[in-house]
Amino acid sequence: MALRDTDPAEIGGYRIEDRLGSGGMGVVYLARSASGRRLAVKVVHGQYADDDEFRTRFSREVAAARQVSGAFTAPVVDADADAPRPWMATLYIPGEDLGTHVRRHGPLPPGRLRELATGLAEALRDIHRAGVVHRDLKPANVMLAEDGPRVIDFGVSRAAESTTADALTQTGRVMGTPPFMSPEQFTSPHEVGPATDVFSLGAVVAYAATRHGPFDSVSPWETATRVVEREPDLAGVPDDLLPFVRLCLEKHPKGRPTPDELLHLLRDGRLPERPERPGAREPGPDPARPARRRRRRTALVAAVAVLAAVAATGVAFLARDGGGTPHALPAGWHAWHRQAGTPAGGNRNTAAPNGPFSGCVTSRTSLVCAGDSVMAARFALADGHNSWTLPVDATPVSLSPGGGTVIGTRPGGVYAIGSEEHAVGTAQEPQIRTRYTVQSLDTAAGRAVWKTVVADNTDSVGPDTGGAVATPAGVFTTYGKASDSYALLDAAHGTVRWRHRMPYGGTDDGDCRLSGAAGQVYLVCHTPDAHGDPDRTTIAQLDPATGKARWTRTATGGLSLLGEARRHLVLGADPAAQKLSGLTLIDLTSQILTTVRLSPPRPASAAYLLRGTLYLTLTSGSVRAVDPATGRELWQSNSTVEQPGPPTASATRLYLASPNGRLAALDLRTGRVAGTLPGRDDSAIDGSSDIPGAPVLSGDALYVLYGRRSVYSVDVKTL
């Protein structure tokens, strides 16, 4: 990186030769000592030079780096924290940092990935033995030297024995880089200890294995929420390193191993025995959990209020002070309601809206919805401006064009399925052929980046019935003219990376469907009995790299994958006679299969697994919350919402909406109706039998699908 006219010729007597990089805290130069030794000299930005607190923190960085200088870090050669612009010189380590390397060359191969995990565990062992907590371990702070990884940049580190009275580590001050921060860095930053580095280690290894972090999101708010409350996305992490990464990413600090224990795990394939692992997950209710969750959520909201503005800098983040919890609404947001416009061109039957959107997702500042004969429509999160509406088929035809289905997000866009119908055959024997496509849509431009035909048949069999799942690697989808295969479409171009035949091709022998849960993709297949009813269900976890099964389990009956809860897959039968009698659980660590009975069977029209709880709904508006681990009913409530669609859950509330837009918010702990809004479009029920997709929550803004291609937005704090 070329030097600039404003760059100094020397610093502290060291001759400057080149720029190595620049970040939120300062500039790093390549320098040379009088004896010819190459050094990396970090010089603080001028705007921080007059900040006494920053100088104190920089002095700590120098002291911390000197304490841990060794085989796994960059040794400190010289420093001056009292200079007009403070600086520190360390031994220069040739090579790329991990983030740059992965962006340029892709994920590390398995052997090198294991070396990285081992080297970083050794580095943390030495750092913690020196009494230091790094607090900002991330790919940019890992140098890939010839002799192994080196950890650099102790800019937000502190002594492990620092007390809560330390002015630089008080509650309200959040240090780190969001995608690689630990839950406690958001919720209780004054209590951060060595375990937070272990959590970051797991996130860094997952990134190196997959080219994405386990909690990545385009929204800083959503990233923080995922770190604190959701399971990590570990699709693509090699099987032999999954236990290592999962243990590192335990939510509770006491549930994480020490670096020494991690090295034992890598060497021997198991953790060393110790009397008890405090904080590790245990079965059974936790009476303190609701209070912890409330404290955790309050701290989270306060901590991430400013992440959007400064997340890219990698420097300290200052949370808001004050008595109230700050709002988390898109910039310029106000309450709005909109109906999607008519698609430009395409089939004339798309002109008159008839039913609701089948689903929406958020992508940056956009809400992208699909359904009712349109491929997708984009609304601005802040004011609802409908900047574009795309037809499924740009060529006018006489038949129905089918519709679109949004299946997930990608950076800067979304993935969607389109189906369009064409007349084939003769006048005497007419037939309808349906062509299915998977498309990658640019939300800013309102156009398809790529479009891949995945099925074309007269049986109306495609990814809308056989399943499609969006992942960081691309889209898993049913494939082939008759959807007799499944394949992975590359995220960049939509090309087929691999393809496999379905075990059953929708024949009398059985059928299969792709489903996603907790970042993994599963193939769920049913085989019928002599009467044609589902008799057996086989579920296989698929490897994104090859599409082959990592493991397979078989259960009795016809089951659907509902989701994941507490490291268990939860499967259930479609409610027969409006009742659900049991669940099947698969332990994701051991793959042991167990059955949970609901006694007596619970009435249900539909079942949804959200945030580890199963919600059973009836068309009357009744809702029951069930613990899937025990089958115990937690509460029952009348939501006042008839014909409710799929619900959405925040940390404290469950939101349900009807086809005409009536909304209810239920307390997650008690089922009590905390707030309602009246319906907006009574004609929606008569105009279409379709149920709208789930409401979409983005911070404190809730987006409710209703009526005829319509959406309205509400601040949930006003409910």
Secondary structure, 3 states (H helix, E strand, C coil): CCCCCCCCCEECCEEEEEEEEECCCEEEEEEECCCCCEEEEEEECHHHCCCHHHHHHHHHHHHHHHHHCCCCECCEEEEECCCCCCEEEEECCCCCEHHHHHHHHCCCCHHHHHHHHHHHHHHHHHHHHCCEECCCCCHHHEEEECCEEEECCCCCCEECCCCCCCHHHCCCEECCCHHHCCHHHHHCHHHCCHHHHHHHHHHHHHHHHHCCCCCCCCCHHHHHHHHHHCCCCCCCCCHHHHHHHHHHCCCCHHHCCCHHHHHHHHHHCCCCCCCCCCCCCCCCCCCCHHHHHHHHHHHHHHHHCCHHHHCCCCCCEECCCCCCCCCCCCCCCCCEEEECCCCCCCCHHHCCCCCCCCEEEEECCEEEEEECCEEEEEEECCCCCEEEEEECCCCCCCCCCCEEEEEEEECCEEEEEEEEEEEEECCCCEEEEEEEEEEEEECCCCEEEEEEEEEEECCCCCHHHHCEEEECCEEEEEECCCCCEEEEEECCCCCEEEEEECCCCCECCEEEEEEEECCEEEEEEEEECCCCCEEEEEEEEECCCCCCEEEEEEEECCCEEEEEECCEEEEECCCECCEEEEEEEEECCCCCEEEEEEEEEEECCEEEEECCEEEEECCCCEEEEECCCCCCEEEEEECCCCCCCCCEECCCEEEEECCCCCEEEEECCCCCEEEEECCCCCHHHHHCCCCCCCCEEECCEEEEEECCCEEEEEEHHHC
